[in-house]
Amino acid sequence: MPGNFRHTPPDLPVPVDDGAADHLLGLALPALRLPSTLGTEIDLGAQPGLLVAYVYPRTGRPGEPLPDGWDAIPGARGCTPQSCAFRDRTAAFAELDTRIVGVSAQSPEDQREFVEREHIPYPLLSDTGLRLAEALELPTFTAAGMRLYRRLTLIARDGRIERVFYSVFPPEGNADDVLAWLRRATG
């Protein structure tokens, strides 16, 4: 299953909550403009209303091998299933007046290819310099010489973080977990 990015293997190591995101609750999203797959920049700190920002390491690309040891890194695998789960629930988020963005350190070109291939209807933001990680002290890891985000999901209202999902596992269940929380919080 190494080349099948749409499914997570059953024997992946489970990431643990090491407390690296405990400080985020209540913080304001920074005024940070990041390139998006819409062809514009999006300022995370200027988003009104409810925003779900799921932050992920990187998506795989057909025909390109995963970095050596990728499946052994807790939480690394599963970016495509996570993104597709959010894609498949876009209408449910819209019913709750909630916008979705995905954020990774991948290039805008890699993200545009992914959006086209997987028909992602919401913007993915490219943070190649990990500026969001620096501004919020988000957890990262290094693999194959790349510094990447550790998977987490932020829910913000009018730019202030109200809920943090960390660590996220399994990744494909994250969208349902976020929807369940939003329904309780807004219901």
C-alpha positions as CSV (number, residue, x, y, z in Angstrom):
1,M,0.0,0.0,0.0
2,P,3.0,2.4,-0.1
3,G,1.8,4.1,-3.3
4,N,-1.9,4.3,-2.2
5,F,-2.1,7.7,-0.6
6,R,-5.9,7.6,-0.2
7,H,-5.8,5.0,2.6
8,T,-3.8,4.8,5.8
9,P,-2.1,1.5,6.5
10,P,-3.5,-0.3,9.6
11,D,-0.2,-0.7,11.4
12,L,0.9,2.9,11.6
13,P,2.4,4.1,14.9
14,V,-0.1,6.3,16.8
15,P,1.1,9.8,17.7
16,V,0.8,10.9,21.3
17,D,-0.1,14.3,22.7
18,D,3.2,15.5,24.0
19,G,1.8,18.9,25.1
20,A,3.4,20.8,22.2
21,A,0.0,22.4,21.4
22,D,-1.3,23.1,24.9
23,H,-0.4,26.8,24.7
24,L,-2.6,27.5,21.6
25,L,-6.1,27.7,23.1
26,G,-7.2,31.3,23.2
27,L,-4.4,32.7,21.1
28,A,-5.1,35.0,18.1
29,L,-4.2,33.7,14.7
30,P,-1.4,35.9,13.4
31,A,-1.8,38.4,10.7
32,L,0.0,36.2,8.2
33,R,-0.7,36.2,4.5
34,L,0.0,32.8,2.8
35,P,-0.3,31.8,-0.8
36,S,-3.4,29.7,-1.5
37,T,-4.5,27.4,-4.2
38,L,-7.0,30.0,-5.2
39,G,-4.2,32.1,-6.6
40,T,-4.4,34.7,-3.9
41,E,-3.0,35.1,-0.5
42,I,-5.1,34.5,2.6
43,D,-4.5,36.2,5.9
44,L,-5.3,33.7,8.6
45,G,-5.7,36.4,11.3
46,A,-8.3,38.4,9.3
47,Q,-10.8,35.6,8.8
48,P,-14.2,36.4,10.3
49,G,-16.5,33.9,11.8
50,L,-15.6,30.2,12.2
51,L,-12.5,28.8,10.5
52,V,-11.1,25.3,10.6
53,A,-7.4,25.3,9.7
54,Y,-6.0,21.8,9.6
55,V,-2.3,21.7,9.5
56,Y,-0.6,18.7,8.0
57,P,3.0,17.5,7.0
58,R,2.7,16.9,3.3
59,T,0.6,15.0,0.8
60,G,2.0,12.2,-1.3
61,R,2.2,12.4,-5.1
62,P,1.6,9.5,-7.4
63,G,4.9,8.2,-8.9
64,E,7.0,9.8,-6.2
65,P,8.2,7.6,-3.3
66,L,7.5,8.6,0.3
67,P,10.5,9.8,2.3
68,D,12.5,7.0,3.8
69,G,11.0,5.8,7.0
70,W,7.8,7.9,6.5
71,D,5.4,5.3,7.8
72,A,7.5,4.9,11.0
73,I,7.0,8.5,12.0
74,P,4.0,8.8,14.3
75,G,1.4,11.0,12.6
76,A,3.2,11.5,9.3
77,R,1.1,9.3,7.1
78,G,-2.5,10.2,6.3
79,C,-2.6,13.7,4.8
80,T,-4.5,12.7,1.7
81,P,-7.2,10.8,3.6
82,Q,-7.5,13.7,6.0
83,S,-7.9,16.2,3.2
84,C,-10.4,14.0,1.4
85,A,-12.5,13.6,4.5
86,F,-12.7,17.4,4.8
87,R,-13.5,17.6,1.1
88,D,-16.3,15.0,1.5
89,R,-17.9,17.0,4.4
90,T,-17.6,20.5,2.9
91,A,-21.4,20.8,2.8
92,A,-21.7,19.9,6.5
93,F,-19.2,22.6,7.4
94,A,-21.0,25.1,5.2
95,E,-24.3,24.4,7.0
96,L,-22.4,25.5,10.2
97,D,-21.1,28.6,8.5
98,T,-17.6,27.3,8.9
99,R,-14.8,27.8,6.3
100,I,-12.0,25.3,5.9
101,V,-8.4,25.8,4.9
102,G,-5.5,23.3,4.9
103,V,-1.9,24.4,5.7
104,S,1.3,22.6,4.9
105,A,4.9,23.5,4.1
106,Q,4.5,22.2,0.6
107,S,5.0,24.5,-2.4
108,P,2.0,26.2,-4.1
109,E,2.7,24.0,-7.2
110,D,2.5,20.8,-5.2
111,Q,-0.7,21.9,-3.5
112,R,-2.3,23.0,-6.8
113,E,-1.5,19.5,-8.3
114,F,-3.1,17.9,-5.2
115,V,-6.2,20.1,-5.3
116,E,-6.7,19.3,-9.0
117,R,-6.1,15.6,-8.5
118,E,-8.3,15.1,-5.5
119,H,-10.9,17.9,-6.3
120,I,-10.4,19.8,-3.1
121,P,-13.0,22.6,-3.0
122,Y,-11.4,24.8,-0.3
123,P,-8.1,26.6,-0.3
124,L,-4.8,25.0,0.7
125,L,-2.2,27.4,2.1
126,S,1.5,27.1,1.3
127,D,3.8,27.9,4.2
128,T,7.2,26.8,2.9
129,G,9.0,29.0,5.4
130,L,6.9,27.6,8.3
131,R,6.0,31.2,9.3
132,L,2.8,30.0,11.1
133,A,4.9,27.5,13.1
134,E,7.2,30.3,14.2
135,A,4.3,32.7,15.0
136,L,2.4,30.2,17.1
137,E,5.2,27.9,18.1
138,L,3.5,24.9,16.3
139,P,5.1,21.5,16.6
140,T,7.2,20.3,13.7
141,F,9.5,17.4,12.8
142,T,12.2,16.7,10.3
143,A,12.2,13.9,7.7
144,A,14.4,13.5,4.7
145,G,16.0,16.9,5.3
146,M,12.5,18.6,5.3
147,R,11.1,20.5,8.3
148,L,7.4,19.7,8.3
149,Y,4.3,20.4,10.4
150,R,3.1,17.8,12.9
151,R,-0.6,17.3,12.3
152,L,-3.1,19.4,14.2
153,T,-6.4,21.2,13.6
154,L,-7.3,24.6,14.9
155,I,-10.9,26.0,15.1
156,A,-10.9,29.8,15.3
157,R,-13.8,32.2,15.7
158,D,-13.0,35.8,14.5
159,G,-9.3,35.0,14.5
160,R,-9.1,33.5,18.0
161,I,-8.4,29.8,18.6
162,E,-11.3,28.1,20.4
163,R,-10.3,24.5,20.0
164,V,-7.2,22.5,19.2
165,F,-7.2,18.9,18.0
166,Y,-3.7,17.4,18.7
167,S,-2.6,14.8,18.2
168,V,-4.9,13.8,15.3
169,F,-5.3,10.1,14.7
170,P,-6.6,8.5,12.6
171,P,-6.3,11.4,10.2
172,E,-9.4,10.4,8.2
173,G,-11.5,10.7,11.3
174,N,-10.5,14.3,12.0
175,A,-13.2,16.0,9.9
176,D,-15.9,14.0,11.8
177,D,-14.4,14.9,15.1
178,V,-14.3,18.6,14.2
179,L,-17.9,18.5,13.0
180,A,-19.0,16.9,16.2
181,W,-17.3,19.5,18.3
182,L,-18.7,22.4,16.1
183,R,-22.3,21.0,16.4
184,R,-22.0,20.9,20.2
185,A,-20.4,24.4,20.3
186,T,-22.9,26.0,18.0
187,G,-26.0,24.0,18.7
